[in-house]
Structure formats: structure tokens, C-alpha cells
Amino acid sequence: MPRRYSSVGDQTIASPTDTVLTIQAPTTVRPEIFEFSVGFDAPADNQIRITVQAFDTDDGTGTGVTPTSLDNGDPASLCTVQDNHTTEPSSYTAGEILYDSFVNQRGLLRWVAVPGAEWRLAAVATEGVGWLPIHASSTDDVVVTLYHAE
């Protein structure tokens, strides 16, 4: 059975697109994303676009997040997870959008993979996935909870 982890990240939207959370694979495993949710710290009637997109160069500069093991007997995660990015990933991959939808800021967005259809990352240290909230004028705090397996 794969080891499973959760990571939580947040970011205040300061421009139309600020990466909230990234996960980057190591060269030794191919992590699978099986669930995520997106919420907001303050209710408002804004539609926020949530895009999940692959990057292929590096995960930018953010605050390191330590994934929490869902089984306290498992070792630490091998993936690199960051939130609160001050520098965006340098190269989001054109055409590699895994998810793109809108959510009202008063609601919660939850995505769960159909078993066997999890998003599997390549075992390449410079590649990963980022969560981007997009809004022209909102400056609210966005929280992403990510679940992945290794």
C-alpha cells in the first residue's frame, strides 16, 4: 500500500495569479495526487478561478511545507512542497493544465480522483504541479489542502 500524506498551504492573492501551493517530485518515486480542496479565509461573493498546472523547470521560491503522514508509522515524504510563493515557478508548461474551474469564495472546492485515475507525477526533480487562484482584484487568503501518495 502506498504511503499517503497531506499538505496545507495558503497564499494571499496579491496579483491576478499567485501560486498557493506546489509539489515537486524527487527522482526516486512517482507521487500520485489523489485529492485536493480549496477554501478561502473570508466569505465574499467573488468567483475565483482555480487552475492546477504542471511546471517543468523549478517550483519557484516559497515557504517549505512538511507533508504530514496519514499513517504515523510511515517515514517522511520525499516530495518537496512549498506555499506562500514570493517567486513563481519559472515555467508552467503550456497546455498541461490538469484542472481549471471556478469556485465562489463562499464555498469550498473539493476534487477527488476516481480510483486508478490519480495524477501521477514524473520522477524528475525539476517537475511538479502548482495551484493558482486567478482573480483580477481579489486580495483574499486562499488555502489549498493536498493529498498525495508515494
N, C-alpha and C positions, 0 to 999 in steps of 0.2 A: 504494500500500500504506500502511495507517495506521501511524503511529508507535506503538511499544509500549514500555511502562515497567513496572518493578516497584518496589514499596514494601514495606518491612518495618516493622511496629510491634509494640510489646509493652506490656503493662499488667498489673500485679499486681491481681488481683481483691480489692477492699477492701470491697465491699458486694455484695449479691446481683446487681447489674448495674452494670458499669463498662465504658464504651466503650473498646475496644482501639485501633481504627483508624477514621478517617473519610476519605472522599474527597468533595470538593466540586467541582462543575463550574464552569468560567468561563462567561461569556456568549458566547464566541466559538466553542466546539466542543461536541459532544455525545460525551463519552467513553463507551467501552464496557468493561465489566468482563468479562473472558473466563476468568479463573481466580483461585482463592484457595486457600490452605491454612491450617490452624490446628493449632498444636502447643503443647506445654507444656514448661516447663523441668525439671520433676521428675516422674518416674513415680509414679503412685498409682492406687488403684482408686476413682476418682471418676468419675461421669458428669457432664459439663459440657454444658449446653445452649448451642448456638451459634445466635444469631439475627442475620440480616442484614436491616436495616430502613432504609427511606428516611426522611429528615428533610426538612422544608420551610422551616425558618426560618434556622438557622445551625448551624455544626458544633461549637459549644462552644469550650472552651479546652483546648488540648493543646500538645504539642511538635511543631513543624513537621518534616515528613519530606520530604526531597528525592527524588522519584521518580528511579530510575536508568533511563536509556535502554537498551533492549536492542540498539540499533544506535548505536555511538558517533559516528556521523555526524549523528544527529538532534539538534534543539535541545532545550532544557529543556521539561519538561512544563508545560502551562498550568493543570493542576489543583492544588488545594490539598489536601494530605494531612497529617493530624495523628495522633499516637499519644499514649499516656500521658495521657489526659484527666483534668484536675482539675475541669472543669465539663462536664457532659453537653450534647450538642446540645439546644437548648431545646424542640424539638418533633419527636419522632419521629412520623411520620404513621401514624395508626391505620389498620389494615387493609392497609398497604403493606409487608408482610413478604415479602422476596424469598427467604429461606432460613431454615429452622428445623429443627434436628436435634440429636441428642445424640452426643457422642463420649466414649469412655473416655480418661481422662487418660494412659493408657499408649500410646495410639495417635495417629495423625495423621489429620486430616480434610482431604481434597482435593476441591475442586469444579472441574470444567472444563465450560465451556459447549459445547453442541452447536454446531458451526459454523452461524452465522446466527441463533442464539438467545442471543447475548450480552446482558447487561443494559445498556441504553443509558440514560444519564442525560440529563435535560433541560439545555439551555444556559441555566440560571438560576443566578445566583451564590449564591443562598441555599439551594439544594437539593443533596442528595447522599445518601450511603449510609454507614451505620455498622455495625461488627461488635461484637456484645455477647455476652460469655460470661456465663451466668447460673448461679449456684450459691449456695445459702443460707449455706454456711460455708467454702468453699474460699478460700484466700488465695494461690494459686499464680500464677506468671507465665504469661501466655498470649501467644503470638506469632502474628501474622497476616501472611502474605505475600500481597500483592495484585498482580495483573497487569491492566493496563488499556491500552486503545488510544485514540488521539486522531486 
